[in-house]
Amino acid sequence: MATRLAITCGDPAGVGPEIIAAWFAAHPGEAAEVAVIGPARWLETLPAAATKIPVGLAEFAATPGRSDGEGALVAWAAMERAAAGCKSGEFSGVVTGPVSKTALAKIGYEFPGQTEFFAARWGGEPVMAFCGGRLRVVLATWHVPLVEVPQLLGPQLLRRTVAAADTLARAFPPVGASLLATGLESRASSLPQNFIPRIGVCGLNPHAGEGGLLGEEEKDFLNPALEHLRAEFPGLSRCEPGDTLFARALRGEFDVVVALYHDQGLAPLKAVDFDEAVNVTLGLRFVRTSPDHGTAFGIAGQGKASGRSFANAVAVARRLIKFRSRA
């Protein structure tokens, strides 16, 4: 089994290259355990112990903060190389740097984000999740217009999302201090063998529909579907009001929260864990994580970007790889 983790540069004009370089500076003993994919001239600045895989034109050099088509091509090529390396057995998983969806779309990239790209290359049904700080959140839907969400929330999607939430809770220790603060492995070792994840599910409507007064989706199909799933996942809640569920999770009442749409989950997550949260793609053949922030072109190259989310992305990827190997 491959042990080397692939790291992609993301958009080379964003903060990806500098947070990756900062990770190497903070973890010099781990350089030999990763393969970095990006522009050749940037790779030359990284530690010699790391495996370096150049993509794009040899003379290419990005200007921090100035995204262009050539940089987007480099970001795309890095993703392709990482995906292929996992399929061939060269890599054990991928940590991706942040990309510009706008720049990629302009050069013909057909996916809404990196999650959908890796699903297309590896197969499987992806579920977007987040962990690494105080909250763990799994999204039922993500890059879709809000008006389409109720029609998408069928039994199969709900089961796939709840199963991913169960996996995330089992792979990691209960909610508490951040991974950076206490150490990933030490927290994981404290889980009891009969651990049943407590999964809180947000309602779609205000107050989870208030018995049908504020919306009927919970009453008509969401709660009945969750009741059916409770036989398989006994720690699963009914739909709970989203305006209180995250606070309850922070107090330890739930191990993981299922949000039904993008901003329902990510607004509270980023308010609490902006610098530490990690984007995790579950449900695919291989592990893929990413820092939970964008390219931040406005501060790229200025030394202001926090590397904590990226450091957690590496730690989370390694933990998930170990968890899957034991399952």
Summary of the structure (lengths in Angstrom):
residues: 327
radius of gyration: 19.8
end to end distance: 14.8
largest distance: 63.3
contacts: 1156
relative contact order: 0.18
helix: 46%
strand: 16%
